[in-house]
Amino acid sequence: MTPPSSKDELRSAYHGWSWYRRFVPNFSARTREMQRQLGKGARFDAAAVEVELRDLQWDLRRRRTLATALTDRPLYISTDASKQGIACVLYQWNEDGSV
């Protein structure tokens, strides 16, 4: 994944990544710099964003976030689109209410 190169790209990407907050412990704390840079008047710093992005990517890779779909449960699709791209996530709810 290419890191954002502008504040507009960061805004779009952050909204996409925030879908994964349920899979990443302390997501809010781990993306504090991204959130700060999205604030009014904040300056964009690609290097600081890349550090947090790499941390999120590492965490998602080490967790078991992908599994075979269960045919006896409904499938759901979450989508998002912007001028820079389109994203889609296919998921199912577990019996305990978790994704």
N, C-alpha and C positions, 0 to 999 in steps of 0.2 A: 504494500500500500504506500503510495506516494504521500509524504506529509504535505499539509496545506502550505501554500506559498503566499497567502494573503489573509487578511481578517475575514473577508467574505467567504473564502474557501474554508477557513476554520469554523465559522458559524455553521455552514452547511454540513461539514464533516462531524462536528460535535453533536449535532442533532441526530445524525445517523448512529454514532457510537453510543449515544445515551440509551439506545434500545438495549444494549448489552449490560446495563447497570445491574440488572438482577443476577448476572453471572459473575460479576467482578466485585469482590468485597471492597468496601471503602471507596467506591467509584467516585463519589463527590470529592473526597479528600485527595484522591490520586489525580484528579483533573482540575485541581484548584487553579493552576496557572492558566490553563485554557479558559476557564471561567473568568478569571481576572482580565485576560486579554480581550474577552468579548464585551467587557464593560465600556461604558461611554468614555471616550477620550483616551483609552488605553492604547499603547503602542504594540504592534505585532512583532513578536520575537520568535522566528521559526525554530531556532535551536532549543528554546525552552519547551515549545510545543512538541518537538520531536522526542524529547526525553520522556514526556508523559505518554505519548503515543506508543513508543517502543515498550514501555512498561505494560500498557493495556494489551498490546499484541502478545507479549510474552505470557501474560496471565491467561488470556483466552486460549492460547495454544496448549498450555499445560493442563487445562481443565477438560473434562469430558463434556463438551458442549454439543457434540454431534452424536446422533444415535439413529438407528433404523426406525422408521415410522411404524407405529402400531396400527394395523389395519382395522381394529375394532374401535378406534377413537377418531373423532373428526380432526382434520388438518386445518390450520389457520395460516393466513398469509398477511404479513405486515409489509407495506411498501412505503417508499418515500422517493421523491424525485426533485431534482433541482437543475439548474443550467449546466452544472458540472457533471451530473451523473444520475443514475437510478440505483436503488438498493431494494432488496427483497429478502425477507426472512420467513422460512416455513417452520411452523412449530406446532406442538400438541401440548395440551394441559395434562399433567399427571393426576392420579386419583386424589392426591393430597392438596391439589390446587396450585402446585408449582409448575413452572414451564419446563 
